Amino acid sequence: MALGLQEAECRMESNRAVWADDGGAYTDWVCEEVTAHSGAIFMAEAADGAPIGMISCWRVEDETDITVRPDARAHLYVGDIFVIESWRGISR
């Protein structure tokens, strides 16, 4: 799914790199961020158990954000959202 995400982003943004490792290094980085920052990766699957999507997210605390109280500076960072192309826009 990381490779599918990158391919979709390459079609939208000309500044995206094409990965030589099919997204392996990026997947490792996401897993490290999730682990280090109390995050999670959620997978969506079809009724038959086939994976159809994912979201990665983790906790971030922005110590430099002076617009909110220090006790309210933590938030959820959504790293990736991906749905395989054949399921995009489908209501089931």
C-alpha positions as CSV (number, residue, x, y, z in Angstrom):
1,M,0.0,0.0,0.0
2,A,2.9,2.3,0.6
3,L,3.9,1.9,-3.1
4,G,0.3,2.5,-4.2
5,L,0.2,5.7,-2.1
6,Q,3.5,7.0,-3.6
7,E,2.3,6.2,-7.1
8,A,-0.9,8.2,-6.5
9,E,1.0,11.1,-5.0
10,C,3.4,11.1,-8.0
11,R,0.4,11.6,-10.3
12,M,-0.7,14.6,-8.2
13,E,2.6,16.2,-7.3
14,S,5.6,16.6,-9.6
15,N,8.0,16.8,-6.7
16,R,7.5,13.2,-5.5
17,A,10.4,10.8,-5.7
18,V,10.0,7.4,-7.4
19,W,11.1,4.7,-5.0
20,A,13.6,2.1,-6.1
21,D,12.8,-0.2,-3.1
22,D,9.0,-0.3,-3.7
23,G,8.4,1.7,-0.5
24,G,10.3,-0.5,1.9
25,A,12.3,2.3,3.5
26,Y,9.2,4.5,3.8
27,T,7.3,1.7,5.4
28,D,10.1,1.1,7.9
29,W,10.1,4.9,8.7
30,V,6.3,5.0,9.3
31,C,6.5,2.0,11.6
32,E,9.3,3.6,13.6
33,E,7.3,6.9,13.9
34,V,4.2,5.0,15.0
35,T,6.2,3.0,17.6
36,A,8.1,6.0,18.9
37,H,5.0,8.3,19.2
38,S,2.2,6.0,20.6
39,G,0.6,5.7,17.2
40,A,-1.3,3.1,15.3
41,I,-1.7,1.7,11.8
42,F,-5.3,0.7,10.9
43,M,-6.0,-1.6,8.0
44,A,-9.4,-1.8,6.2
45,E,-10.4,-5.0,4.6
46,A,-13.1,-6.3,2.4
47,A,-15.6,-8.9,3.6
48,D,-13.3,-11.7,2.2
49,G,-10.4,-10.3,4.3
50,A,-8.5,-8.8,1.4
51,P,-6.7,-5.5,2.5
52,I,-8.3,-2.5,0.8
53,G,-6.9,0.5,2.7
54,M,-4.9,1.8,5.6
55,I,-4.3,4.9,7.8
56,S,-1.2,5.6,9.9
57,C,-1.3,8.1,12.7
58,W,0.7,9.1,15.8
59,R,0.8,11.5,18.7
60,V,2.7,14.8,18.1
61,E,3.4,17.5,20.6
62,D,4.2,20.9,19.1
63,E,6.1,22.7,21.9
64,T,6.5,25.8,19.7
65,D,2.8,26.4,19.1
66,I,2.2,29.6,21.1
67,T,-1.5,29.8,20.0
68,V,-2.6,27.2,22.5
69,R,-2.0,26.4,26.1
70,P,1.0,24.1,26.8
71,D,-1.3,21.3,28.1
72,A,-3.2,21.4,24.8
73,R,-0.4,21.2,22.3
74,A,-0.6,17.4,21.7
75,H,-2.5,16.3,18.6
76,L,-3.0,13.4,16.2
77,Y,-0.8,13.5,13.1
78,V,-2.2,11.5,10.2
79,G,0.7,10.3,8.2
80,D,-1.0,8.4,5.4
81,I,-4.5,7.5,4.2
82,F,-4.7,5.1,1.3
83,V,-7.5,3.1,-0.3
84,I,-6.8,0.8,-3.2
85,E,-8.0,2.3,-6.5
86,S,-10.8,-0.2,-7.1
87,W,-12.4,0.8,-3.8
88,R,-12.2,4.5,-4.1
89,G,-15.5,6.3,-4.2
90,I,-17.5,3.1,-3.7
91,S,-20.3,3.1,-1.2
92,R,-21.1,-0.4,0.1
